Amino acid sequence: MPALNRPSTPTGEVAPVPVNGNGDYATNRPSARGYCEAPDRLEAILATLEQARGSRLLIVIKGHPDPDSIASAIAQRHMGKAYDIESTIVFFDQISHPENRALVKSLDADLRQYREGMDIGAFDYMSFIDTQTPHLPVRVAKPPPILTFVDHHKIVGGFDAGFVDIREDAGATSSIYAEYLEHSHLGLRLGNSEDARLATALMHGIRADTDNLLLARPIDFRAGAYLRQFIDNDLLRLISKQSITARTMEIIQRGLNNKSIRGTFLLAGVGFVREEDRDGIAQTSDFLLRHEGVETALVFGIVNGDVVDGSLRTNSPTIDPDGWLKAVFGADSAGRHYGGGRRNKGGFRIPLGLFARCRDRDALWAIGKKTIEDLVFEKIGVEQVDGDGG
Ligand SMILES: [Mn+2]
């Protein structure tokens, strides 16, 4: 278990928290009016940032950048700035969804894609946002210590960080950052274009992770109530335009053609999917979940010819995607799980390794499909037997 709330304090000193009482009118910072769920954690992250004053921070986006991780990274950078912390936001996997590429562009977000030769060891600290574990996807001889870790996935733990805040009952990591902003002296300023972009990004992150607030939790609504006054509505409309590309349409069609339904469970393999279209798998899962009588949809395909990528969506009160995916697919030899997730959704990735070099694509797909189907149907079978017996 990570130590929650408690920053490791090299100096032993905890800085007093400047709280925004009556509103800082000189800078147009409206006063905080909402409820703060975790004032102790706010105090702790501010103290942690104070201890790192003047340092160079690497903010890590793991996996494919999505609206919640992008907004959280920008919020982390914004908070660091008040402590003269110079932050670089890095991501490792392509920004595959066209909407997310447009988001980064319109936010002027200055994210850097990792390139070979980037000296991660040269940073003083790292911050992780919106991810379950703080493992870097690349090998670094001496990775910098972790300054902050803020997330809303299921707690895994087993690492050290200056500050840890994991709230499984938050719909988005963006909401946690919004709470820090609302209740500290780092609050957003009205009429400041950079702050407007950050508020807009956070709002979009919350909407993206909560199915447009359909699955929002109290903290997400509180965040929305705070953020709305700063939002650039035109920008929000621009970045949240839902469009489905022709290739995603095609993936959805393959999902429809190949679906098999057992009880309330729908499984569909969509074959080979290009790297840039990988989000089509999750979109297909979202779509097939709307099939009448289906409570859980799992869609998978082979992405980029070398990894089986899958997406689980569920409305079932009894399926916990995190535990379910971990139980079905297990972990690699290093103990890293192939999958995990949040309250209502999750993903998994299984590298094909040497098999990726198989030139017979039909045979490769047949093996991948059969393996996934057997594992999933075996698991469902077990659950049904359990259900019948119990
Ligand atoms: Mn998230």
Residues whose N, C-alpha, C, O or C-beta is under 5 A from the ligand:
A	BS01	MN	D68 D130 A172 T173 D209
